[in-house]
Amino acid sequence: MAILSSMAPSSVTSVEQTDIRSKQGGGNSPNTFASVAFGAPGPRVWSVALLHQYDVTNEPSISGVTIGGVSALRQVDHTGDGAGKAAGICIARAQPAVSSGDVVITWATSTARPAMSLVMLRVVGFNLTTLSDAAQLPDIEQNGAGKTLNIDTVAEGLHLGGACKRNTNNISWTNLTEQGEDTQGSHRRSWGWDHPTVLQSNRAVSFTSTSSALVAMLLQSFPKY
């Protein structure tokens, strides 16, 4: 009799979008996206939240993210001038033992609750415990029609990225395959991924648009298990 294992073979890799939520916010910390679909859990399965941040007045920092009750590893890029026009993106990752649950974003300032939107991914077969590399814009005011960052990718790995722009013009990527893009109020959000990647140093990844605005951009790469 064959014995079935819940552990996916190391050769199996996939990335799929399991949920998407529009901008919500206002009031006090935290932001909570309720009953988010994660997909089936497993030993080599990760839930990744792509969080886009809007209309920040005082540029508060994210102090924590939980996904299905599990504290998530996270990286944040947020930019702004402290006068109510800002953009940001956070990539948070965890391994909840449930197929759906809440995604909760807590802010360092309890009275701040900037507007956020959510794209949820189910990532299989890539080791998201430790980054292979990451790149982000400096946490100061960043304006432009587009930006370029360099990132190292690994053989048979995963490359994730996203951008947020404080106008509604379309975003185009170079060296990242866009998987989704939409308008959230006065902002444009875009996200993408590629796998399997090849071994490459200083891969130049850029996005462009038709007019200048405040922008945020974040890239990450991960190895296969």
Stockholm file with secondary structure:
# STOCKHOLM 1.0

chainA/1-225         MAILSSMAPSSVTSVEQTDIRSKQGGGNSPNTFASVAFGAPGPRVWSVALLHQYDVTNEPSISGVTIGGVSALRQVDHTGDGAGKAAGICIARAQPAVSSGDVVITWATSTARPAMSLVMLRVVGFNLTTLSDAAQLPDIEQNGAGKTLNIDTVAEGLHLGGACKRNTNNISWTNLTEQGEDTQGSHRRSWGWDHPTVLQSNRAVSFTSTSSALVAMLLQSFPKY
#=GR chainA/1-225 SS CCCCCSSCCTTCCEEEEEEEEEEECCSSSCEEEEEEECCCCCTTEEEEEEEEEECCSSCCCEEEEEETTEECEEEEEEEECSSSCEEEEEEEEECCSSSEEEEEEEESSTTCCCEEEEEEEEEESBCTTSCSEEEECCSSCCEEEEEEEEEEECTTCEEEEEEEESSCCCCEEESSCEEEEEEETTEEEEEEEECSCCCEEEEEEEEEEEEEEEEEEEEEEECBC
#=GC SS_cons         CCCCCSSCCTTCCEEEEEEEEEEECCSSSCEEEEEEECCCCCTTEEEEEEEEEECCSSCCCEEEEEETTEECEEEEEEEECSSSCEEEEEEEEECCSSSEEEEEEEESSTTCCCEEEEEEEEEESBCTTSCSEEEECCSSCCEEEEEEEEEEECTTCEEEEEEEESSCCCCEEESSCEEEEEEETTEEEEEEEECSCCCEEEEEEEEEEEEEEEEEEEEEEECBC
//
